[in-house]
Amino acid sequence: MEDEQLLRYSRQIMLPEFDIEGQQRLLNARVLLVGVGGLGSPVALYLAAAGVGRLVLADFDRVDLSNLQRQIAHGTQDIGRLKVESAAEAIRSINPDVGIETLAERLDEAKLERHLADVDLVIDGCDNFQTRHAVNAACVASGTPLVSGAVIRMEGQLAVFRADRPGQPCYHCLFPASEDVAETCSETGILSPLPGIIGSLQALEAIKILSGCGTPSDSKLLVFDATQSSWRSLRIPKDPNCPVCARH
């Protein structure tokens, strides 16, 4: 680790439970971030600031004026740009040492399999169940940890799934696949800081897993009610008949 890096990350390194070993693990880590919108924005910025070595940003969408109320990696000057491009620019302004790969495309099963072979952790910040289930299946198949987040209206959710550990539940155990269409922020609305709260927690859980610092919230569903500023924590049971993770 170079002197400039020691200074940049000094406030983390001085934490006894983190130390220089934890920082070095972050610098060596590779993370796939699915979605760089409301959730992905704070995740990307905090992981970059913390010193994750390489970020793979996947999002096919472009910046719209209505995004700017909550998607803090993008600005007014970015309207019309691919989100992965403007997010990459924001990341470089915070920490130019972070390696960035951008994927302005939908991730199908084959693409997920290819990219998961080269990362240590996946963060799901997308806004639809189809992609979430595809990402979950790929993580289970590859044994890759998954940090999942969701926000809508005045409620947020966070869950950590450890496919790298035997006997753990997966996203499908919690939310079985269905034909129901998921609600979106454009249909129901969302309060501006809410994605920042959940996205910051996603970044925190990712850093704990990658660095070995603290105890990650494995196999728990954390539910945040913004109207009351209250949290609930629910244990996620493993479905012994889950079509995704039972055979693994």
Kinemage of the C-alpha trace (Angstrom):
@kinemage 1
@onewidth
@group {chain A} dominant
@subgroup {mainchain}
@vectorlist {calphas} color= white
{ca met a 1} P 0.000 0.000 0.000
{ca glu a 2} L 1.418 3.380 -1.026
{ca asp a 3} L 1.792 6.408 1.281
{ca glu a 4} L -1.044 8.286 -0.448
{ca gln a 5} L -3.368 5.326 0.077
{ca leu a 6} L -2.375 5.086 3.736
{ca leu a 7} L -3.375 8.730 4.144
{ca arg a 8} L -6.594 8.427 2.087
{ca tyr a 9} L -7.850 5.446 4.106
{ca ser a 10} L -6.258 6.386 7.442
{ca arg a 11} L -9.558 6.895 9.283
{ca gln a 12} L -10.597 3.340 8.434
{ca ile a 13} L -7.198 1.802 9.050
{ca met a 14} L -7.076 3.196 12.582
{ca leu a 15} L -10.147 1.117 13.513
{ca pro a 16} L -8.769 -1.896 15.456
{ca glu a 17} L -11.302 -4.300 13.957
{ca phe a 18} L -10.489 -3.087 10.434
{ca asp a 19} L -6.762 -2.253 10.449
{ca ile a 20} L -4.480 -2.322 7.433
{ca glu a 21} L -5.367 -5.943 6.675
{ca gly a 22} L -9.025 -5.035 6.154
{ca gln a 23} L -8.058 -2.151 3.887
{ca gln a 24} L -5.826 -4.387 1.809
{ca arg a 25} L -8.692 -6.858 1.369
{ca leu a 26} L -10.874 -4.027 0.059
{ca leu a 27} L -8.186 -2.907 -2.354
{ca asn a 28} L -7.987 -6.460 -3.703
{ca ala a 29} L -11.787 -6.861 -3.974
{ca arg a 30} L -13.955 -6.818 -7.097
{ca val a 31} L -17.674 -5.988 -6.882
{ca leu a 32} L -20.471 -6.171 -9.450
{ca leu a 33} L -23.102 -3.494 -8.918
{ca val a 34} L -26.380 -4.214 -10.716
{ca gly a 35} L -28.087 -0.858 -11.150
{ca val a 36} L -26.618 2.607 -10.521
{ca gly a 37} L -29.859 4.457 -9.796
{ca gly a 38} L -31.315 5.344 -6.401
{ca leu a 39} L -29.665 2.489 -4.505
{ca gly a 40} L -26.645 2.029 -6.741
{ca ser a 41} L -25.603 5.670 -6.516
{ca pro a 42} L -24.713 5.749 -2.789
{ca val a 43} L -23.365 2.188 -2.976
{ca ala a 44} L -20.979 3.053 -5.796
{ca leu a 45} L -19.795 6.292 -4.201
{ca tyr a 46} L -19.204 4.801 -0.754
{ca leu a 47} L -17.471 1.667 -2.045
{ca ala a 48} L -15.198 3.867 -4.143
{ca ala a 49} L -14.489 6.176 -1.221
{ca ala a 50} L -13.757 3.196 1.039
{ca gly a 51} L -11.244 1.798 -1.440
{ca val a 52} L -12.811 -1.216 -3.132
{ca gly a 53} L -10.288 -2.018 -5.850
{ca arg a 54} L -12.565 -2.663 -8.811
{ca leu a 55} L -16.221 -1.858 -9.502
{ca val a 56} L -18.230 -3.325 -12.364
{ca leu a 57} L -21.220 -1.048 -13.041
{ca ala a 58} L -24.168 -2.607 -14.889
{ca asp a 59} L -27.108 -0.461 -16.011
{ca phe a 60} L -28.599 0.060 -19.492
{ca asp a 61} L -30.690 3.105 -18.514
{ca arg a 62} L -30.042 6.801 -19.177
{ca val a 63} L -30.302 9.713 -16.745
{ca asp a 64} L -33.686 11.441 -16.661
{ca leu a 65} L -34.641 14.668 -14.894
{ca ser a 66} L -36.991 12.744 -12.571
{ca asn a 67} L -34.039 10.598 -11.390
{ca leu a 68} L -32.125 13.502 -9.870
{ca gln a 69} L -34.344 13.778 -6.782
{ca arg a 70} L -32.683 10.641 -5.373
{ca gln a 71} L -29.958 9.286 -7.704
{ca ile a 72} L -27.033 11.257 -6.312
{ca ala a 73} L -24.317 9.889 -8.606
{ca his a 74} L -25.848 11.912 -11.470
{ca gly a 75} L -26.350 15.630 -12.004
{ca thr a 76} L -28.382 17.951 -14.197
{ca gln a 77} L -25.547 18.034 -16.730
{ca asp a 78} L -25.847 14.238 -17.083
{ca ile a 79} L -29.436 14.152 -18.358
{ca gly a 80} L -29.519 11.889 -21.401
{ca arg a 81} L -26.210 10.168 -20.604
{ca leu a 82} L -25.879 6.496 -19.807
{ca lys a 83} L -26.008 6.103 -16.036
{ca val a 84} L -22.915 3.921 -16.019
{ca glu a 85} L -20.959 6.726 -17.701
{ca ser a 86} L -22.015 9.495 -15.323
{ca ala a 87} L -21.610 7.200 -12.294
{ca ala a 88} L -18.113 6.244 -13.433
{ca glu a 89} L -17.237 9.930 -13.740
{ca ala a 90} L -18.542 10.610 -10.218
{ca ile a 91} L -16.533 7.672 -8.858
{ca arg a 92} L -13.311 8.875 -10.487
{ca ser a 93} L -13.794 12.338 -8.983
{ca ile a 94} L -13.900 10.746 -5.523
{ca asn a 95} L -11.187 8.120 -5.967
{ca pro a 96} L -9.257 7.907 -9.249
{ca asp a 97} L -7.476 4.747 -8.081
{ca val a 98} L -10.622 2.608 -8.333
{ca gly a 99} L -10.772 0.397 -11.412
{ca ile a 100} L -14.104 0.727 -13.233
{ca glu a 101} L -15.786 -1.438 -15.849
{ca thr a 102} L -19.099 -0.280 -17.330
{ca leu a 103} L -21.788 -2.549 -18.765
{ca ala a 104} L -24.550 -0.592 -20.511
{ca glu a 105} L -26.619 -3.689 -21.214
{ca arg a 106} L -29.167 -6.058 -19.753
{ca leu a 107} L -27.507 -8.941 -17.933
{ca asp a 108} L -28.924 -12.242 -19.116
{ca glu a 109} L -27.991 -15.621 -17.664
{ca ala a 110} L -24.895 -16.078 -19.833
{ca lys a 111} L -23.573 -12.563 -19.141
{ca leu a 112} L -24.170 -12.916 -15.400
{ca glu a 113} L -22.317 -16.213 -15.346
{ca arg a 114} L -19.366 -14.651 -17.162
{ca his a 115} L -19.112 -11.583 -14.952
{ca leu a 116} L -19.693 -13.382 -11.656
{ca ala a 117} L -16.700 -15.585 -12.373
{ca asp a 118} L -14.523 -12.501 -11.908
{ca val a 119} L -16.028 -10.779 -8.839
{ca asp a 120} L -16.038 -11.383 -5.083
{ca leu a 121} L -19.478 -9.954 -4.298
{ca val a 122} L -22.647 -8.712 -6.020
{ca ile a 123} L -24.833 -5.802 -4.952
{ca asp a 124} L -28.367 -5.749 -6.323
{ca gly a 125} L -29.735 -2.243 -6.694
{ca cys a 126} L -32.152 -2.910 -9.540
{ca asp a 127} L -35.889 -2.181 -9.559
{ca asn a 128} L -37.545 -5.326 -10.930
{ca phe a 129} L -38.114 -8.873 -9.718
{ca gln a 130} L -37.054 -10.541 -12.952
{ca thr a 131} L -33.521 -9.165 -12.701
{ca arg a 132} L -33.346 -9.802 -8.969
{ca his a 133} L -34.205 -13.463 -9.439
{ca ala a 134} L -31.728 -13.812 -12.302
{ca val a 135} L -28.971 -12.238 -10.208
{ca asn a 136} L -29.851 -14.455 -7.246
{ca ala a 137} L -29.747 -17.633 -9.349
{ca ala a 138} L -26.359 -16.659 -10.759
{ca cys a 139} L -24.985 -15.923 -7.284
{ca val a 140} L -26.214 -19.276 -5.959
{ca ala a 141} L -24.687 -21.130 -8.913
{ca ser a 142} L -21.332 -19.388 -8.499
{ca gly a 143} L -21.293 -19.279 -4.685
{ca thr a 144} L -21.053 -15.481 -4.634
{ca pro a 145} L -22.325 -13.326 -1.719
{ca leu a 146} L -25.278 -11.089 -2.619
{ca val a 147} L -26.332 -7.867 -0.883
{ca ser a 148} L -29.881 -7.012 -1.916
{ca gly a 149} L -31.778 -3.767 -1.362
{ca ala a 150} L -35.200 -2.405 -2.282
{ca val a 151} L -37.049 0.871 -1.717
{ca ile a 152} L -40.568 2.042 -2.482
{ca arg a 153} L -42.764 4.861 -1.166
{ca met a 154} L -41.647 5.255 2.507
{ca glu a 155} L -40.214 1.765 3.075
{ca gly a 156} L -36.843 0.151 2.490
{ca gln a 157} L -35.515 -3.400 2.756
{ca leu a 158} L -32.061 -4.908 3.050
{ca ala a 159} L -30.997 -8.562 2.968
{ca val a 160} L -27.645 -10.370 2.764
{ca phe a 161} L -27.493 -13.796 1.125
{ca arg a 162} L -24.378 -15.916 1.562
{ca ala a 163} L -24.238 -18.422 -1.263
{ca asp a 164} L -20.568 -18.846 -0.347
{ca arg a 165} L -21.637 -20.607 2.854
{ca pro a 166} L -23.469 -23.950 2.956
{ca gly a 167} L -27.051 -24.193 4.179
{ca gln a 168} L -27.926 -20.513 3.751
{ca pro a 169} L -31.210 -19.225 2.235
{ca cys a 170} L -31.330 -17.311 -1.029
{ca tyr a 171} L -33.500 -14.502 -2.412
{ca his a 172} L -35.939 -17.025 -3.878
{ca cys a 173} L -36.510 -18.517 -0.402
{ca leu a 174} L -37.715 -15.079 0.714
{ca phe a 175} L -39.521 -13.962 -2.436
{ca pro a 176} L -40.582 -16.899 -4.649
{ca ala a 177} L -40.734 -15.989 -8.318
{ca ser a 178} L -44.173 -14.957 -9.566
{ca glu a 179} L -45.787 -13.331 -12.554
{ca asp a 180} L -46.776 -10.279 -10.509
{ca val a 181} L -45.469 -6.970 -11.804
{ca ala a 182} L -43.374 -5.128 -9.223
{ca glu a 183} L -44.336 -1.583 -8.302
{ca thr a 184} L -41.937 1.135 -9.374
{ca cys a 185} L -41.061 4.568 -7.996
{ca ser a 186} L -42.579 6.209 -11.078
{ca glu a 187} L -45.927 4.643 -10.173
{ca thr a 188} L -45.969 5.007 -6.380
{ca gly a 189} L -43.416 7.684 -5.511
{ca ile a 190} L -40.466 7.651 -3.130
{ca leu a 191} L -38.949 9.992 -0.538
{ca ser a 192} L -35.588 11.410 -1.601
{ca pro a 193} L -33.250 10.229 1.233
{ca leu a 194} L -34.675 6.692 1.462
{ca pro a 195} L -32.466 5.106 -1.241
{ca gly a 196} L -29.479 6.781 0.414
{ca ile a 197} L -30.280 5.087 3.726
{ca ile a 198} L -30.668 1.605 2.256
{ca gly a 199} L -27.867 2.039 -0.281
{ca ser a 200} L -25.451 3.162 2.434
{ca leu a 201} L -26.320 0.058 4.441
{ca gln a 202} L -25.732 -2.103 1.369
{ca ala a 203} L -22.274 -0.560 1.047
{ca leu a 204} L -21.647 -1.174 4.752
{ca glu a 205} L -22.627 -4.848 4.521
{ca ala a 206} L -20.451 -5.293 1.441
{ca ile a 207} L -17.458 -3.725 3.191
{ca lys a 208} L -17.942 -5.972 6.225
{ca ile a 209} L -18.038 -9.090 4.062
{ca leu a 210} L -15.059 -8.103 1.916
{ca ser a 211} L -12.846 -6.839 4.734
{ca gly a 212} L -13.763 -9.356 7.424
{ca cys a 213} L -14.656 -6.489 9.771
{ca gly a 214} L -17.677 -6.899 12.045
{ca thr a 215} L -20.598 -9.281 11.644
{ca pro a 216} L -22.587 -9.091 8.381
{ca ser a 217} L -26.389 -9.322 8.543
{ca asp a 218} L -26.480 -12.763 6.942
{ca ser a 219} L -29.888 -14.361 6.309
{ca lys a 220} L -31.836 -11.444 7.786
{ca leu a 221} L -34.423 -9.138 6.284
{ca leu a 222} L -34.098 -5.615 7.673
{ca val a 223} L -37.206 -3.507 7.041
{ca phe a 224} L -37.133 0.285 7.503
{ca asp a 225} L -40.308 2.348 7.936
{ca ala a 226} L -39.379 5.938 7.117
{ca thr a 227} L -42.659 7.337 8.461
{ca gln a 228} L -41.727 6.197 11.987
{ca ser a 229} L -37.941 5.882 11.525
{ca ser a 230} L -38.281 2.327 12.838
{ca trp a 231} L -36.543 -0.941 11.970
{ca arg a 232} L -37.655 -4.561 12.038
{ca ser a 233} L -35.308 -7.513 11.731
{ca leu a 234} L -36.656 -10.840 10.489
{ca arg a 235} L -34.766 -14.109 10.202
{ca ile a 236} L -34.970 -15.613 6.693
{ca pro a 237} L -35.534 -19.395 6.827
{ca lys a 238} L -34.096 -21.624 4.129
{ca asp a 239} L -36.727 -23.303 1.963
{ca pro a 240} L -35.747 -26.993 1.779
{ca asn a 241} L -37.654 -27.242 -1.500
{ca cys a 242} L -36.315 -24.047 -3.064
{ca pro a 243} L -35.819 -24.680 -6.799
{ca val a 244} L -32.795 -22.373 -6.817
{ca cys a 245} L -30.666 -23.142 -3.752
{ca ala a 246} L -31.895 -26.520 -2.406
{ca arg a 247} L -29.855 -28.514 -4.911
{ca his a 248} L -26.735 -26.504 -4.047
